[in-house]
């Protein structure tokens, strides 16, 4: 059993010191730890403090290409897009996506939504629910539909830290993840899902990835929390896409159809 890729890492392009290292730093550590593939996935554009700037995307690509010349490892360019409305909207455009290799999606605090109504009724409401440690049935249903709509509207490769802050009906989300060939992440720092929910995802035929969510270079490839869950629940290696293999990217599938 070998972990071959880490698809969720942040760099200094996640602003205000939220990410600590350079792209080269992350790539070097990934190579030194024996990974075959690593993704640079800084926070999406509507993250008010930490989001990567659209104007920096070309520089991100340049840094990635330079790092690939220095280290014999495949480096993917992506973003961890923000879920910004109950309708499943993300803070990414078609033009943004054309510049990427991989697309991650998650719910985050301090993001700009599509309207004041969505800002208060979706973003801030979920933050309040998290603070109170209680999400009502109506809000959970709204959150569930947001993820489902996002997977059907966008070519998302990986859902990050599902059920963290933004609570959902995991079974319903998992069914659509299976339908849309979207991977569910087991995050190296935090697991929002219970053991029972993780097992339900597996029983429904979902594929997992284990990622570090590294915000400093030293943590690239450090996926211990997700790995522990896999081992504890005796989920077979075949259900984890970056064990002994690399994930199938939706962008690659699109290219083959052209």
Backbone torsions as a table, in degrees:
resi	resn	phi	psi	omega
1	UNK	NA	123.5	-178.8
2	UNK	-140.3	134.2	174.8
3	UNK	-82.2	121.3	-173.3
4	UNK	-105.5	-11.0	-175.7
5	UNK	-153.9	153.4	172.7
6	UNK	-129.0	114.4	-172.4
7	UNK	-101.5	11.2	-176.2
8	UNK	-142.0	90.4	177.7
9	UNK	-136.2	147.2	-179.2
10	UNK	-115.5	155.0	-180.0
11	UNK	-132.9	-170.0	178.7
12	UNK	-64.3	-13.3	175.8
13	UNK	-69.7	-18.9	165.2
14	UNK	-81.3	104.6	-159.9
15	UNK	-68.6	175.3	176.3
16	UNK	55.8	41.1	175.4
17	UNK	64.6	17.1	175.9
18	UNK	-68.0	-39.2	169.5
19	UNK	-104.5	138.6	-167.9
20	UNK	-100.3	-24.7	-172.6
21	UNK	-118.5	175.3	177.6
22	UNK	-85.9	169.4	175.0
23	UNK	-61.0	-43.2	178.6
24	UNK	-59.4	-40.2	178.5
25	UNK	-58.2	-48.0	-178.6
26	UNK	-63.9	-41.4	-178.6
27	UNK	-67.0	-41.7	179.7
28	UNK	-60.8	-46.0	-179.7
29	UNK	-64.3	-41.7	178.5
30	UNK	-59.6	-42.9	179.2
31	UNK	-65.6	-43.5	-179.2
32	UNK	-64.5	-28.0	179.3
33	UNK	-88.3	4.1	174.0
34	UNK	86.1	14.2	178.4
35	UNK	-75.6	152.1	176.8
36	UNK	-99.0	-17.1	-177.1
37	UNK	-150.7	142.3	176.8
38	UNK	-143.9	143.7	179.1
39	UNK	-113.2	139.6	173.3
40	UNK	-98.9	110.8	-170.7
41	UNK	-132.1	72.6	-179.7
42	UNK	-73.0	164.9	-172.4
43	UNK	-62.9	146.7	-177.4
44	UNK	-64.6	168.6	-166.4
45	UNK	-68.2	-27.7	-177.5
46	UNK	-88.4	3.4	173.0
47	UNK	-74.0	113.1	-165.8
48	UNK	-62.1	-36.3	-177.5
49	UNK	-99.0	-45.0	-165.8
50	UNK	-102.8	-10.4	-171.8
51	UNK	-64.4	144.0	173.9
52	UNK	-67.4	145.6	179.1
53	UNK	-84.9	139.1	177.7
54	UNK	-55.5	-36.2	-178.0
55	UNK	-65.6	-12.7	-178.4
56	UNK	-96.4	-5.1	-174.1
57	UNK	-59.7	-40.6	179.6
58	UNK	-65.9	-34.8	177.6
59	UNK	-70.4	-37.3	175.5
60	UNK	-58.9	-46.2	178.9
61	UNK	-61.4	-42.1	179.1
62	UNK	-61.0	-44.5	179.2
63	UNK	-64.0	-37.2	178.6
64	UNK	-65.3	-45.6	-179.3
65	UNK	-63.6	-38.0	176.9
66	UNK	-63.9	-41.7	-179.9
67	UNK	-66.1	-35.8	179.0
68	UNK	-65.5	-29.1	176.8
69	UNK	-73.4	-24.9	-176.8
70	UNK	-88.7	-29.7	-174.2
71	UNK	-132.2	136.2	-179.1
72	UNK	-80.6	69.9	-179.6
73	UNK	-145.7	144.0	179.1
74	UNK	-78.4	129.8	-177.8
75	UNK	-120.9	124.1	-179.3
76	UNK	-101.4	144.2	175.3
77	UNK	-102.7	125.6	178.9
78	UNK	-148.0	-173.7	169.0
79	UNK	-139.2	154.5	169.2
80	UNK	-96.6	87.9	-176.1
81	UNK	-65.1	153.3	-179.4
82	UNK	-98.0	135.2	169.8
83	UNK	-75.9	115.1	-168.7
84	UNK	-116.0	2.6	176.1
85	UNK	-157.0	162.5	178.1
86	UNK	-71.1	-9.7	177.6
87	UNK	-88.2	-1.7	179.2
88	UNK	89.5	18.5	178.2
89	UNK	-73.6	144.1	173.4
90	UNK	-116.3	160.7	179.8
91	UNK	-88.9	56.9	-179.8
92	UNK	-146.5	143.2	178.1
93	UNK	-109.4	169.6	175.9
94	UNK	-60.0	-36.8	179.5
95	UNK	-65.8	-39.1	175.5
96	UNK	-61.4	-47.3	-173.9
97	UNK	-62.2	-34.1	-179.7
98	UNK	-60.3	-23.5	-178.6
99	UNK	-88.0	-6.9	-172.4
100	UNK	-103.4	162.2	171.4
101	UNK	-103.9	-28.3	-173.0
102	UNK	-146.4	145.2	-178.9
103	UNK	-126.3	120.6	174.0
104	UNK	-106.0	155.8	179.6
105	UNK	-142.2	134.3	175.8
106	UNK	-154.9	167.2	175.0
107	UNK	-93.7	134.4	179.3
108	UNK	-137.4	155.9	175.5
109	UNK	-77.3	165.3	173.8
110	UNK	58.5	40.9	175.6
111	UNK	-110.2	154.2	177.4
112	UNK	-88.0	126.3	-178.0
113	UNK	-91.9	-171.1	-175.6
114	UNK	-85.1	-15.9	-179.5
115	UNK	-162.4	166.9	176.4
116	UNK	-62.7	-37.7	179.5
117	UNK	-62.2	-43.1	178.3
118	UNK	-71.4	-34.0	179.5
119	UNK	-61.2	-43.0	-177.7
120	UNK	-86.0	-38.3	-173.8
121	UNK	-85.6	-15.9	-179.1
122	UNK	-120.1	-59.8	-176.3
123	UNK	-67.1	-60.4	-175.5
124	UNK	-68.1	-33.1	179.0
125	UNK	-62.2	-41.5	178.8
126	UNK	-68.5	-35.2	176.7
127	UNK	-64.4	-42.7	178.0
128	UNK	-64.2	-42.1	178.9
129	UNK	-62.0	-39.3	179.0
130	UNK	-65.0	-42.2	179.5
131	UNK	-63.6	-37.2	-179.1
132	UNK	-85.0	-6.2	-178.2
133	UNK	58.5	36.2	177.4
134	UNK	-155.4	127.3	175.3
135	UNK	-120.3	119.2	-178.8
136	UNK	-68.4	164.8	-176.8
137	UNK	-58.6	-42.6	-177.2
138	UNK	-66.0	-43.1	179.8
139	UNK	-68.0	-39.4	178.8
140	UNK	-62.0	-40.2	178.2
141	UNK	-65.0	-40.4	177.8
142	UNK	-62.1	-44.1	179.7
143	UNK	-64.5	-42.4	179.6
144	UNK	-59.0	-46.5	179.9
145	UNK	-65.1	-32.8	178.2
146	UNK	-61.6	-47.0	178.8
147	UNK	-65.1	-43.1	-179.7
148	UNK	-60.8	-46.9	179.5
149	UNK	-63.1	-39.3	-179.8
150	UNK	-62.7	-43.0	-179.3
151	UNK	-66.6	-28.4	179.4
152	UNK	-85.6	-20.3	-178.0
153	UNK	-95.4	-27.3	-173.1
154	UNK	-126.1	152.3	178.5
155	UNK	-82.1	63.1	-177.7
156	UNK	-72.8	130.8	175.9
157	UNK	-86.0	-42.6	-172.9
158	UNK	-139.0	131.5	169.0
159	UNK	-90.1	122.0	-176.2
160	UNK	-92.7	148.5	178.1
161	UNK	27.0	59.6	179.9
162	UNK	-58.8	138.1	176.7
163	UNK	74.6	13.9	173.0
164	UNK	-96.0	120.3	-176.4
165	UNK	72.4	-59.0	-177.4
166	UNK	-92.3	96.9	-173.0
167	UNK	-80.4	138.5	-175.4
168	UNK	-136.0	171.9	166.5
169	UNK	-83.3	99.7	-172.1
170	UNK	-60.3	-38.6	-178.7
171	UNK	-61.0	-43.4	180.0
172	UNK	-66.0	-41.1	177.7
173	UNK	-64.5	-41.6	-178.7
174	UNK	-62.8	-38.6	179.6
175	UNK	-61.1	-40.4	-179.7
176	UNK	-77.1	-31.5	173.9
177	UNK	-61.1	-42.2	176.3
178	UNK	-62.8	-45.9	-178.6
179	UNK	-61.3	-39.0	-174.6
180	UNK	-98.3	6.1	-178.4
181	UNK	55.7	45.2	178.0
182	UNK	-103.2	129.7	179.7
183	UNK	-78.4	146.2	175.0
184	UNK	-106.0	125.7	-176.4
185	UNK	-82.8	138.2	164.4
186	UNK	-104.6	106.8	-168.4
187	UNK	-77.3	140.3	-178.3
188	UNK	-72.2	-12.4	-177.9
189	UNK	-112.8	-30.2	-175.9
190	UNK	-153.7	136.9	175.9
191	UNK	-116.1	114.8	177.9
192	UNK	-83.0	-19.0	-178.1
193	UNK	-90.6	146.9	173.4
194	UNK	-77.2	167.0	175.9
195	UNK	-57.5	-40.8	-179.0
196	UNK	-63.6	-38.3	180.0
197	UNK	-70.8	-39.5	176.8
198	UNK	-61.9	-44.8	179.0
199	UNK	-63.6	-37.1	177.9
200	UNK	-63.1	-41.3	176.0
201	UNK	-57.8	-45.1	179.5
202	UNK	-63.5	-45.1	-178.9
203	UNK	-62.2	-30.3	179.2
204	UNK	-81.5	-4.2	176.2
205	UNK	93.0	13.4	177.1
206	UNK	-69.8	152.0	172.4
207	UNK	-104.4	139.6	179.5
208	UNK	-102.2	158.7	159.0
209	UNK	-126.4	146.0	172.5
210	UNK	-106.9	126.8	-175.2
211	UNK	-129.8	160.3	-178.5
212	UNK	-85.5	-32.4	-168.4
213	UNK	55.3	40.4	-176.0
214	UNK	-67.8	132.3	172.8
215	UNK	-110.4	0.4	172.2
216	UNK	-139.0	148.9	-174.7
217	UNK	-56.4	-36.7	-176.0
218	UNK	-62.2	-21.6	-176.9
219	UNK	-93.7	-2.8	176.5
220	UNK	-59.1	130.9	-178.7
221	UNK	82.8	-2.3	179.9
222	UNK	-90.0	91.1	-173.4
223	UNK	-114.2	32.0	-167.4
224	UNK	-59.3	-38.4	-176.2
225	UNK	-65.4	-44.6	177.2
226	UNK	-66.3	-40.0	179.1
227	UNK	-64.4	-40.3	178.1
228	UNK	-61.5	-39.1	178.5
229	UNK	-64.0	-42.8	179.1
230	UNK	-60.7	-45.7	-179.4
231	UNK	-68.8	-43.2	-177.8
232	UNK	-62.3	-38.7	-175.6
233	UNK	-93.1	1.1	177.8
234	UNK	56.0	41.0	174.8
235	UNK	-78.9	129.7	-175.6
236	UNK	-67.4	152.7	-179.8
237	UNK	-54.9	-32.7	-176.2
238	UNK	-64.0	-18.0	179.8
239	UNK	-88.5	-4.5	-178.2
240	UNK	-112.8	110.4	-167.1
241	UNK	-66.7	-25.8	-179.1
242	UNK	-104.0	17.1	164.0
243	UNK	-88.3	121.0	172.7
244	UNK	61.4	11.7	-177.1
245	UNK	-162.1	177.6	176.2
246	UNK	-120.3	153.8	-176.2
247	UNK	-74.4	157.5	174.1
248	UNK	-88.7	114.0	-176.7
249	UNK	-82.9	138.8	179.3
250	UNK	-66.1	-31.0	178.1
251	UNK	-63.6	-39.3	178.3
252	UNK	-65.5	-39.2	178.6
253	UNK	-64.8	-37.9	178.0
254	UNK	-63.2	-41.3	-179.7
255	UNK	-63.0	-39.0	-179.5
256	UNK	-66.5	-29.1	-179.2
257	UNK	-79.0	-14.6	-177.4
258	UNK	-79.0	NA	NA
